[in-house]
Amino acid sequence: MHRNARTFALAMLFESGLGFAGILIAKWAGIPLHPRLEITSAAVVRGFLACLPMFVLLVAMTWSNWSPFVRLRQLVEQLVQEMFAGSSRLELALICMAAGLGEELLFRGALQPWLATWIHPYAAIGIVGVLFGLAHSMSATYFVAATLIGCYLGWLAEAHQDLIAPIIAHATYDFVALLVVLRSIRKQETSAKS
């Protein structure tokens, strides 16, 4: 199997598996997912608007010369280069949709409401945000950024009792971030050839 095809298949399998794990945990814990997965125009608009603060963070991390951001950019560029350099935009979009759906079903669909049955909902947001950060911790800076994004998506899910907006925000942010990183990689490659 070609490397890009294998990466695509593994990414889809892993992210989908997270979604299935979320569904199983929610079912086991008696947490209904269906009411929070209703697609409404308000949830869709809210999801796209929710991307804006995350894009501000992406721009800050992309243009900043602060050494933790520079090291994070280098780390992310290396990872994206290895995994997704030959991927089509369709493949990237599908992976990002699977990540948005799978990770949100697990973290905000199952774990957060399950914890909220035991502790205050905002404490559950914080704990699940940290778990989300740990799941994405390639570096201390990435852990902090992912934890903040996880808490933000958790707040979005809790405030509106829906998962559609966090799913859309997550998938859209991931897709745009991948395109930005790949563009930066191509720009560097072009400059190196000149």
N, C-alpha and C positions, 0 to 999 in steps of 0.2 A: 504494500500500500504506500502511495506517495506520502511524503512527510506532511504536506499541508492537509491532505485528506485525512490522515491519521490524527493530526492536531484538531481538525474540525470535528471529527467523530468523537474523540475523547472529551473535548470541551462540551459538546452537546450532551453527551452521556452524563458527564459529571454534573453539569448545571441542572439537567432534567432530574437527575437523581436527588439533588437537593430539594427540588420541588416535591418529588414523591415522598421524601422523608418528611417534609413539612406537612403534607396531606395526612400521612400516617400518624404523626405526632398530634395533629389537630383532632383527628378522628379518635385516637386513644384518649385524649384529654377532654373530649366532648366540646370542642371549640368549632362552631359552625363557620365554615369558610365562605359558603355560597353567598350569603347576604353582603359580604364585603368584597365580592368579586363582580358585582353588578356594574356593567359598563354604562355610564351616563356621560352626557356631554360635559357636565360640571366636573366630574372626576378626570376626564381626559384633559380638559383645559387646565385644571389644577395640576395635573401631572407634568404637562409641558411648562407651565409657569414655575413649578417647583425646581426645574432644572436651572433657573437663572442664578440662584446663589451658588450652586455647585459649579456653574460655568465661571463665576467670579473667582472661585478658589482655583479652578483649572488655569485661568489666565494668570493669576498671581503666581502659581507654581511654574508656569511655562516661561514667564518673562523675568522672574526674580533672579537676582544674583546671590541671594542668601544661600550660604553653603549647604544647609540641609536640603533645600529645594533643588540645588544643582545636583547633588548626589542622588536624590530621588529621581530626577529626570534621567540621569545616566542609567540608573538601575532599571527604570521602567522601559527606556528605549532599548536596552539590551534584551530584556525579557520579550518585549513586543517584536523586536527584530527576529529573535529565535523562533517565536511561536507563530506570528501572524504576517510576516513580511510578504509572503506569496499568496495571502488570502484575498479573495475577491470582496468587494463591498457587500455583496449579498451574504457571503459566508460570515463576515464580521457582524452584519445586522442580525443574522439568525442566532449567532453566539450571544450577542448582547441581549436579544429578546429572551433567550433561554436563561441567561444570567439574571435578568431583571425578574422574570417570573419565578424561577427556581429559588433564588436567594430570598426574594420577598415572601414567598410562601413559607419558607422555613423560618426566617428571622422575624418578620413582622406579622406573618399569618398564623404561626404556631407558637414559637417560643415566647414572643412578647406577651400575647394575651394569656398564655399559660402561666407565665411568671406573675402577671397582673392579678391572677386569682389568689396569689399568696401575699403579694406586696403591692405597694402603691403603684399605679400605672406609670408614673414618671420615673420611679426607681427601676421598673421593668424596662423602660426605654433605655435608661443608662446602662443597665447590665447587658442587655442585648446589643446595644451600641458597641460596648467593649468587646463582646464576643464577635461581632461583625468585624471590628478592627483587628482582633487577633486572627481571624480567618484570612485577613488581607495583609498581614504584617510582614512585608518584605524588608522593612526598615522601621526605625522608631518614628520617623516623619510620616511614613505611609500609614503606620498604625494610628497615629493621632488623626491624620486626615480621614482615614476610613472610619474611625470611631465617631468623629464629628458628623460625617455623612450618615452613618448608621443611626445616630441619635436624631438627626434631622428627619430621616425617612421614618423613623419610629414615631416621632412627634406627628408627622403628616398622617400616618396611618391612624394614630390614636385620636387626633383632633377631628378627623372626618369619618372615622369608623369605616374606612374603605381601603382596599389594597390596590385598586386600579391606579390611583395617582402615584403611589410609591413605585409600582411596577414600571409605569411609563417613565417616570423621572429617572429611575435606576438604569433602565435599558437605553434611554436616550443619552444620558450622560456617558455611559460606557462607550456607546457608538461614537459620539463626537470626540471623546478623549482618545479613543483608538485612532481615529482619523487624524487628529492633531499630532499625535506621537508619530504615526507613520509618515506624515508630511514632513515633520522635523527630520526624521531619519533620511528620507529621500533628499531633502535639501542638503544635509550634511554630506551624503554620498556624492551629490552633484558638485558641491564645493571641493571635495577631496579630489575629484577627477579633473578639475580645472587647473 
